[in-house]
Amino acid sequence: MSFFNHRRQFRDLSEQEILALAISSEEDDARIYRSYAEMLRPDFPDSAAIFDNMAIEEDGHRKALISAHSMRFGTVIPLIRREHVAGFYARRPVWLMKNLSLERIREQAEIMERDAERFYLEAAKRSTDASTRRLLGDLAAAEASHERRAIELTGDHLDDETREEEDRIAHRQFVLTWVQPGLAGLMDGSVSTLAPIFATAFATQDTFTTFLVGLAASVGAGISMGFTEAASDDGELSGRGSPFKRGVASGVMTAVGGLGHALPYLIPHFWTATIIAWIVVFFELWAIAWIQKKYMETPFLRAAVQVVLGGALVLAAGILIGSG
């Protein structure tokens, strides 16, 4: 509570403090844009150039604000930052942005400019002092010009061919980081759990016991696949991205794949639960084939034959073992 009690209300700031706050905010935003540029430079040099220029724009506004402060209040600028002011827009730490896609970073930059503009406009509406209202309006206009400038810079640096190439690289990264491990997990969870679940079902004909076995098999397989994927490759050399993200994708999808045909066994009637579970398995296997076609460019017929045939064999093995 003591932290929040020490935050200033915006309405209590003097005009000098408002200028100081604007200066520190411009400094922070320039650093953020330069950090984005460094993150993107190895794979997306043209987008990095956009953020370099946006940082230069922020530097120009900061210098203009410092000049205005010097003329009105002198050269000593009060130390006040956005986290010192209650209700002021926040910025996500740069280290939380490291694993974001190119498109998400572009969206975050637009949000930064819109947040700043909206805040200054709302602050100007609440101000009763004419000079303060004018100052806040000028700051809002500056933020709006930043957003327009970002659109212009995108046009300068990203022609259609360059944007298409960067989007292709970003899509490939999405497939490597999320789709591949998620698909592997879905296949493992959907297929490998068929035998134990249906063997238990036909051996016991006890739906709740079958559900417990399916739950244990799905969750256990999900944890195992998640840790295996995360530990298999740190992504540095392969370019497959964050091991944490890959582990989450693989683990969650493995568990989902197994739970899909385990959940019907919460139904007390054995044959009703089993028929529904068979229907779920059918849709799971076809979904896997569709994902392979869409993201892995595998011909649909070949993917369907491989997945459905393999799944059918494992399902039959489980039924035969349980019935015996």
C-alpha positions as semicolon CSV with decimal commas, in nm:
position;residue;x (nm);y (nm);z (nm)
1;M;0,000;0,000;0,000
2;S;0,285;0,241;0,074
3;F;0,397;0,227;-0,290
4;F;0,058;0,343;-0,422
5;N;0,025;0,608;-0,150
6;H;0,341;0,775;-0,278
7;R;0,215;0,807;-0,637
8;R;0,111;1,158;-0,739
9;Q;-0,221;1,238;-0,895
10;F;-0,192;1,397;-1,236
11;R;-0,419;1,684;-1,133
12;D;-0,168;1,775;-0,860
13;L;0,126;1,820;-1,099
14;S;0,250;2,166;-1,183
15;E;0,314;2,271;-1,542
16;Q;0,688;2,227;-1,482
17;E;0,629;1,872;-1,359
18;I;0,409;1,799;-1,661
19;L;0,692;1,908;-1,889
20;A;0,939;1,697;-1,690
21;L;0,706;1,399;-1,713
22;A;0,675;1,444;-2,089
23;I;1,055;1,463;-2,122
24;S;1,114;1,143;-1,927
25;S;0,839;0,965;-2,121
26;E;0,994;1,063;-2,452
27;E;1,331;0,935;-2,329
28;D;1,177;0,601;-2,229
29;D;0,993;0,559;-2,558
30;A;1,308;0,634;-2,758
31;R;1,492;0,363;-2,564
32;I;1,207;0,116;-2,624
33;Y;1,209;0,182;-2,999
34;R;1,587;0,136;-3,013
35;S;1,549;-0,192;-2,824
36;Y;1,288;-0,307;-3,075
37;A;1,526;-0,214;-3,356
38;E;1,807;-0,421;-3,206
39;M;1,578;-0,721;-3,154
40;L;1,453;-0,708;-3,512
41;R;1,775;-0,615;-3,691
42;P;1,914;-0,970;-3,749
43;D;1,599;-1,103;-3,919
44;F;1,399;-0,791;-4,013
45;P;1,643;-0,510;-4,101
46;D;1,381;-0,298;-4,280
47;S;1,145;-0,299;-3,982
48;A;1,444;-0,225;-3,758
49;A;1,508;0,085;-3,969
50;I;1,151;0,200;-3,899
51;F;1,205;0,181;-3,524
52;D;1,544;0,355;-3,556
53;N;1,368;0,647;-3,722
54;M;1,087;0,648;-3,467
55;A;1,349;0,671;-3,192
56;I;1,501;0,970;-3,371
57;E;1,155;1,128;-3,383
58;E;1,117;1,080;-3,007
59;D;1,459;1,237;-2,954
60;G;1,349;1,542;-3,152
61;H;1,037;1,588;-2,939
62;R;1,241;1,540;-2,622
63;K;1,482;1,816;-2,728
64;A;1,191;2,048;-2,806
65;L;1,040;1,979;-2,464
66;I;1,373;2,040;-2,291
67;S;1,405;2,370;-2,478
68;A;1,054;2,471;-2,366
69;H;1,135;2,376;-2,008
70;S;1,459;2,576;-2,011
71;M;1,281;2,886;-2,139
72;R;1,003;2,870;-1,881
73;F;1,157;2,708;-1,573
74;G;1,535;2,692;-1,615
75;T;1,777;2,410;-1,682
76;V;1,710;2,196;-1,373
77;I;1,445;1,938;-1,469
78;P;1,255;1,766;-1,184
79;L;1,291;1,389;-1,166
80;I;0,945;1,253;-1,235
81;R;0,860;0,945;-1,436
82;R;0,539;0,779;-1,551
83;E;0,548;0,524;-1,266
84;H;0,540;0,815;-1,019
85;V;0,199;0,933;-1,144
86;A;-0,125;0,752;-1,068
87;G;-0,325;0,669;-1,379
88;F;-0,044;0,743;-1,623
89;Y;-0,014;0,498;-1,912
90;A;0,235;0,217;-1,853
91;R;0,492;0,058;-2,080
92;R;0,565;-0,314;-2,082
93;P;0,926;-0,393;-1,990
94;V;1,135;-0,462;-2,300
95;W;1,241;-0,806;-2,174
96;L;0,876;-0,915;-2,189
97;M;0,873;-0,831;-2,561
98;K;1,174;-1,039;-2,666
99;N;0,976;-1,338;-2,788
100;L;0,694;-1,149;-2,955
101;S;0,634;-1,180;-3,327
102;L;0,714;-0,900;-3,569
103;E;0,346;-0,817;-3,611
104;R;0,290;-0,800;-3,234
105;I;0,584;-0,562;-3,194
106;R;0,438;-0,337;-3,465
107;E;0,101;-0,348;-3,288
108;Q;0,268;-0,265;-2,956
109;A;0,432;0,043;-3,111
110;E;0,094;0,164;-3,236
111;I;-0,056;0,107;-2,892
112;M;0,225;0,310;-2,734
113;E;0,145;0,612;-2,949
114;R;-0,232;0,582;-2,911
115;D;-0,208;0,541;-2,532
116;A;0,003;0,853;-2,499
117;E;-0,226;1,058;-2,723
118;R;-0,541;0,940;-2,544
119;F;-0,395;1,014;-2,202
120;Y;-0,296;1,369;-2,293
121;L;-0,636;1,436;-2,450
122;E;-0,821;1,311;-2,141
123;A;-0,588;1,505;-1,914
124;A;-0,653;1,820;-2,117
125;K;-1,030;1,777;-2,073
126;R;-0,990;1,764;-1,696
127;S;-0,760;2,066;-1,677
128;T;-0,909;2,403;-1,575
129;D;-0,592;2,602;-1,642
130;A;-0,577;2,740;-1,996
131;S;-0,201;2,714;-2,036
132;T;-0,194;2,361;-1,898
133;R;-0,481;2,260;-2,126
134;R;-0,293;2,405;-2,424
135;L;0,025;2,221;-2,323
136;L;-0,156;1,888;-2,293
137;G;-0,324;1,945;-2,628
138;D;0,015;2,009;-2,788
139;L;0,151;1,686;-2,640
140;A;-0,152;1,493;-2,770
141;A;-0,093;1,639;-3,117
142;A;0,272;1,540;-3,097
143;E;0,178;1,180;-3,015
144;A;-0,072;1,175;-3,301
145;S;0,201;1,299;-3,535
146;H;0,424;1,015;-3,412
147;E;0,163;0,763;-3,525
148;R;0,129;0,932;-3,865
149;R;0,507;0,939;-3,894
150;A;0,522;0,567;-3,819
151;I;0,282;0,503;-4,108
152;E;0,499;0,717;-4,335
153;L;0,814;0,537;-4,227
154;T;0,648;0,202;-4,295
155;G;0,578;0,320;-4,646
156;D;0,937;0,444;-4,690
157;H;1,109;0,129;-4,565
158;L;0,865;-0,154;-4,636
159;D;0,761;-0,200;-4,995
160;D;0,526;-0,485;-5,080
161;E;0,809;-0,726;-5,157
162;T;0,994;-0,650;-4,833
163;R;0,680;-0,678;-4,621
164;E;0,591;-1,006;-4,791
165;E;0,939;-1,143;-4,715
166;E;0,925;-1,032;-4,351
167;D;0,577;-1,178;-4,313
168;R;0,702;-1,505;-4,461
169;I;0,988;-1,517;-4,209
170;A;0,750;-1,435;-3,923
171;H;0,508;-1,709;-4,037
172;R;0,793;-1,958;-4,052
173;Q;0,893;-1,863;-3,697
174;F;0,534;-1,913;-3,581
175;V;0,527;-2,259;-3,735
176;L;0,862;-2,358;-3,581
177;T;0,782;-2,225;-3,234
178;W;0,412;-2,310;-3,195
179;V;0,273;-2,528;-3,472
180;Q;0,539;-2,799;-3,499
181;P;0,566;-2,879;-3,125
182;G;0,190;-2,836;-3,081
183;L;0,118;-3,073;-3,369
184;A;0,366;-3,328;-3,236
185;G;0,198;-3,306;-2,895
186;L;-0,152;-3,338;-3,042
187;M;-0,050;-3,643;-3,242
188;D;0,117;-3,805;-2,943
189;G;-0,171;-3,729;-2,708
190;S;-0,441;-3,834;-2,951
191;V;-0,279;-4,155;-3,074
192;S;-0,067;-4,286;-2,787
193;T;-0,350;-4,267;-2,533
194;L;-0,595;-4,460;-2,751
195;A;-0,463;-4,803;-2,651
196;P;-0,461;-4,757;-2,269
197;I;-0,796;-4,577;-2,261
198;F;-0,988;-4,823;-2,478
199;A;-0,810;-5,126;-2,332
200;T;-0,925;-5,012;-1,988
201;A;-1,272;-4,937;-2,117
202;F;-1,329;-5,283;-2,267
203;A;-1,149;-5,466;-1,986
204;T;-1,346;-5,306;-1,704
205;Q;-1,653;-5,150;-1,872
206;D;-1,631;-4,903;-1,585
207;T;-1,658;-4,553;-1,730
208;F;-1,517;-4,366;-1,429
209;T;-1,214;-4,594;-1,404
210;T;-1,159;-4,544;-1,777
211;F;-1,181;-4,167;-1,730
212;L;-0,922;-4,176;-1,449
213;V;-0,684;-4,381;-1,662
214;G;-0,733;-4,141;-1,953
215;L;-0,683;-3,839;-1,730
216;A;-0,364;-3,982;-1,582
217;A;-0,230;-4,087;-1,924
218;S;-0,309;-3,747;-2,081
219;V;-0,169;-3,530;-1,804
220;G;0,137;-3,751;-1,761
221;A;0,207;-3,753;-2,134
222;G;0,157;-3,375;-2,149
223;I;0,409;-3,309;-1,871
224;S;0,658;-3,550;-2,025
225;M;0,625;-3,407;-2,377
226;G;0,643;-3,050;-2,251
227;F;0,967;-3,101;-2,060
228;T;1,115;-3,313;-2,339
229;E;1,047;-3,046;-2,601
230;A;1,176;-2,762;-2,383
231;A;1,496;-2,949;-2,299
232;S;1,564;-3,079;-2,648
233;D;1,672;-2,750;-2,807
234;D;1,738;-2,402;-2,671
235;G;1,648;-2,255;-3,010
236;E;1,970;-2,059;-3,051
237;L;2,117;-2,257;-3,341
238;S;1,800;-2,411;-3,484
239;G;1,604;-2,085;-3,481
240;R;1,301;-2,265;-3,340
241;G;1,236;-1,997;-3,081
242;S;1,178;-1,998;-2,706
243;P;1,206;-2,346;-2,549
244;F;0,945;-2,238;-2,292
245;K;0,690;-2,159;-2,563
246;R;0,763;-2,480;-2,749
247;G;0,732;-2,679;-2,425
248;V;0,399;-2,518;-2,343
249;A;0,264;-2,581;-2,695
250;S;0,374;-2,944;-2,693
251;G;0,263;-3,020;-2,337
252;V;-0,078;-2,854;-2,358
253;M;-0,166;-3,006;-2,694
254;T;-0,055;-3,352;-2,578
255;A;-0,288;-3,329;-2,280
256;V;-0,572;-3,194;-2,495
257;G;-0,527;-3,475;-2,746
258;G;-0,568;-3,741;-2,478
259;L;-0,843;-3,570;-2,280
260;G;-1,059;-3,536;-2,592
261;H;-1,153;-3,903;-2,589
262;A;-1,117;-3,949;-2,212
263;L;-1,380;-3,691;-2,113
264;P;-1,674;-3,881;-2,268
265;Y;-1,620;-4,151;-2,005
266;L;-1,760;-3,913;-1,747
267;I;-2,092;-4,036;-1,891
268;P;-2,205;-4,334;-1,677
269;H;-2,347;-4,541;-1,965
270;F;-2,061;-4,745;-2,117
271;W;-2,170;-4,768;-2,481
272;T;-2,290;-4,408;-2,497
273;A;-1,953;-4,290;-2,365
274;T;-1,762;-4,523;-2,598
275;I;-1,950;-4,419;-2,913
276;I;-1,898;-4,050;-2,830
277;A;-1,529;-4,121;-2,764
278;W;-1,500;-4,289;-3,107
279;I;-1,659;-3,982;-3,271
280;V;-1,416;-3,754;-3,088
281;V;-1,122;-3,969;-3,205
282;F;-1,244;-3,941;-3,563
283;F;-1,249;-3,559;-3,547
284;E;-0,914;-3,548;-3,366
285;L;-0,742;-3,750;-3,637
286;W;-0,892;-3,545;-3,918
287;A;-0,796;-3,223;-3,738
288;I;-0,436;-3,344;-3,725
289;A;-0,445;-3,417;-4,098
290;W;-0,588;-3,069;-4,166
291;I;-0,317;-2,898;-3,958
292;Q;-0,048;-3,094;-4,139
293;K;-0,188;-2,979;-4,473
294;K;-0,233;-2,615;-4,372
295;Y;0,094;-2,551;-4,189
296;M;0,331;-2,832;-4,287
297;E;0,232;-2,843;-4,656
298;T;0,166;-3,218;-4,639
299;P;-0,081;-3,339;-4,904
300;F;-0,413;-3,387;-4,725
301;L;-0,477;-3,737;-4,859
302;R;-0,135;-3,861;-4,752
303;A;-0,167;-3,698;-4,410
304;A;-0,515;-3,843;-4,365
305;V;-0,405;-4,195;-4,460
306;Q;-0,104;-4,181;-4,227
307;V;-0,287;-4,036;-3,927
308;V;-0,619;-4,215;-3,962
309;L;-0,460;-4,551;-4,044
310;G;-0,212;-4,523;-3,757
311;G;-0,483;-4,413;-3,516
312;A;-0,715;-4,691;-3,627
313;L;-0,446;-4,952;-3,567
314;V;-0,373;-4,822;-3,218
315;L;-0,745;-4,804;-3,139
316;A;-0,797;-5,160;-3,261
317;A;-0,501;-5,281;-3,053
318;G;-0,649;-5,123;-2,740
319;I;-0,993;-5,275;-2,801
320;L;-0,847;-5,620;-2,870
321;I;-0,626;-5,612;-2,562
322;G;-0,912;-5,495;-2,341
323;S;-1,158;-5,747;-2,484
324;G;-0,913;-6,035;-2,436
